[in-house]
């Protein structure tokens, strides 16, 4: 008996372009992004963005850090969608402080060095649960002491009814939601982070199925 491989539509240019066409209008997204910025250390000099998409979140973090007067941080942005890589390359064209790498998060991260902050936005929920946890362990090992992991994520609702209400709020139905989603509840993910060794672990912001999960390297 064979097991079907998990669905991931993000290599499809049409799927990626559809997302980019509505990404800026995702309900309450800017609230989550603003909350995330509060946790990035003001002296962060090196940032890793996992599943960067078009680089929207990384651009916000870089702008916020630059405004603090501590100079322009170095950043590494990772994605595996050719469409997203192209969009991020266009956003950061001429910005030598940003390195964009093609890598599928289904596989272990390559050697990247250490970081003061690792960020991600609406990406890790596309991984199977076992890989989510393994990735969190890899992230922990990449952070400098005091470094922070901020994951602005799509999480599972506690009940089917709440899931249906969330889909309705964002203009979807159970039949039209992304089959690439592999949603997991907040509590399980926070517990994983604690078990891995993160400290100050918290769900720092939440609106229905959108949540900001935060943990620090001790």
C-alpha positions in Angstrom: 0.0 0.0 0.0 1.4 3.4 -1.0 0.9 6.7 0.7 0.1 9.7 -1.4 2.7 12.4 -1.1 1.4 15.5 0.7 0.0 18.2 -1.6 2.1 21.4 -2.1 0.9 23.6 -5.0 3.5 26.4 -4.4 5.7 25.4 -7.3 2.8 26.3 -9.6 3.3 29.9 -10.9 -0.5 30.4 -11.1 -0.9 29.4 -7.4 1.9 31.7 -6.3 0.6 34.6 -8.5 -2.9 34.2 -7.1 -1.5 34.6 -3.6 0.6 37.6 -4.4 -2.4 39.3 -5.9 -4.3 39.2 -2.6 -1.4 39.0 -0.1 -1.6 42.7 0.8 -5.3 42.5 1.6 -5.2 39.5 4.0 -7.4 40.4 7.0 -5.5 41.7 10.0 -2.1 40.8 8.5 -0.6 44.3 9.2 -1.6 43.9 12.9 0.4 40.6 13.1 3.4 42.2 11.3 3.4 45.2 13.6 3.4 42.8 16.6 6.3 40.8 15.1 8.4 44.0 14.7 8.3 44.5 18.5 10.2 41.3 19.1 13.1 41.9 16.7 16.2 42.9 18.7 17.1 46.5 17.9 20.7 45.5 17.5 20.0 42.6 15.2 22.7 42.4 12.5 21.8 39.2 10.7 18.2 38.1 9.7 17.0 34.8 8.2 13.6 34.8 6.4 12.1 31.4 5.8 9.6 31.2 3.0 10.1 34.8 2.1 7.6 35.0 -0.7 8.0 38.4 -2.3 10.0 39.6 0.7 7.2 41.8 2.2 7.9 40.9 5.8 11.7 41.0 5.4 11.5 44.5 3.9 9.4 45.6 6.9 11.9 44.2 9.4 14.9 45.7 7.5 13.2 49.1 7.3 12.3 49.1 11.0 15.9 48.1 12.0 17.4 50.7 9.7 15.2 53.4 11.2 16.6 52.5 14.7 19.9 54.0 13.6 22.0 50.8 13.9 22.8 50.5 10.2 21.4 48.1 7.6 21.3 44.5 8.7 22.4 41.6 6.5 19.6 39.2 5.5 19.2 35.8 3.9 15.8 35.1 2.3 14.8 31.5 1.4 12.0 30.2 -0.8 11.5 27.4 -3.3 8.8 28.9 -5.6 10.4 30.3 -8.8 7.6 32.9 -8.9 8.4 34.0 -5.3 12.1 34.1 -5.9 11.6 36.3 -8.9 9.3 38.7 -6.9 11.7 38.9 -4.0 14.6 39.5 -6.4 12.7 42.3 -7.9 11.9 43.8 -4.5 15.5 43.7 -3.3 17.2 44.5 -6.6 20.3 46.5 -6.0 20.2 45.8 -2.2 23.5 44.0 -1.6 22.6 43.3 2.1 20.0 40.7 1.0 21.0 37.2 -0.3 18.1 35.2 -1.8 18.5 31.4 -1.9 16.3 28.7 -3.5 15.6 26.0 -1.0 12.6 23.7 -0.2 11.8 23.8 3.5 10.7 20.2 3.2 14.5 19.4 3.4 17.0 20.3 6.2 18.4 23.9 6.0 21.8 24.3 4.4 24.8 25.7 6.3 23.9 29.3 6.7 25.8 30.5 9.8 24.3 32.2 12.8 21.5 34.8 13.0 20.1 37.3 15.5 16.5 36.8 14.3 14.7 34.1 12.2 11.4 35.2 10.8 8.7 33.5 8.8 5.3 34.4 7.5 2.5 32.0 6.4 5.0 29.4 5.1 5.8 26.7 7.7 2.2 25.5 7.8 2.7 24.0 4.4 5.1 21.4 5.9 4.0 18.1 7.4 4.0 18.2 11.1 7.1 16.1 11.6 9.1 18.5 9.4 7.7 21.5 11.3 9.2 20.3 14.5 12.5 19.3 12.9 12.7 22.8 11.3 12.1 24.4 14.7 15.0 22.5 16.1 17.2 23.7 13.2 16.1 27.3 13.8 17.1 27.0 17.4 20.6 25.9 16.5 21.0 28.8 14.1 20.2 31.6 16.6 22.8 33.5 18.5 22.3 33.8 22.3 19.4 36.1 22.8 18.3 35.7 19.2 14.5 35.5 18.5 12.3 33.3 16.3 9.1 35.0 15.1 6.7 32.9 13.1 3.6 34.8 11.8 1.6 31.7 10.9 -1.6 30.1 9.8 -2.7 27.8 12.6 -5.5 25.3 13.2 -8.8 26.4 14.8 -9.9 24.4 17.9 -13.1 23.3 16.2 -14.4 22.7 12.7 -17.0 25.5 13.2 -14.4 28.0 14.0 -12.4 26.9 11.0 -15.4 27.5 8.8 -16.0 30.9 10.3 -12.3 31.8 9.6 -12.6 30.7 6.0 -15.8 32.7 5.5 -14.0 35.8 6.9 -11.2 35.5 4.4 -13.6 34.7 1.4 -13.0 30.9 1.2 -14.9 27.7 1.8 -13.8 24.2 2.8 -13.9 23.4 -1.0 -11.8 26.3 -2.0 -9.2 26.5 0.7 -5.6 25.7 -0.2 -5.0 21.9 -0.1 -1.3 22.7 0.6 -2.2 23.7 4.1 -1.2 21.4 6.9 -2.6 23.3 9.9 -1.5 22.6 13.5 -2.8 24.1 16.7 -1.0 26.8 18.6 -0.6 24.9 21.9 1.2 22.0 20.3 3.7 24.3 18.5 4.4 26.3 21.6 5.1 23.1 23.5 7.5 22.0 20.8 9.4 25.2 21.1 9.7 24.9 24.8 10.9 21.3 24.5 13.5 22.2 21.9 14.9 24.8 24.3 13.4 28.1 23.3 12.6 30.5 26.2 10.1 33.2 26.6 7.8 31.2 24.3 4.4 32.8 23.7 1.6 33.3 21.2 2.1 37.1 21.1 -0.8 37.9 18.8 -3.7 36.1 17.3 -6.7 36.7 15.1 -8.7 33.5 14.5 -6.3 31.3 12.5 -3.5 33.8 12.2 -1.0 33.8 15.1 2.4 35.1 16.0 4.5 32.4 17.7 7.7 33.7 19.4 10.6 32.1 21.2 14.1 33.2 22.1 17.5 31.4 22.2 18.7 31.5 25.8 
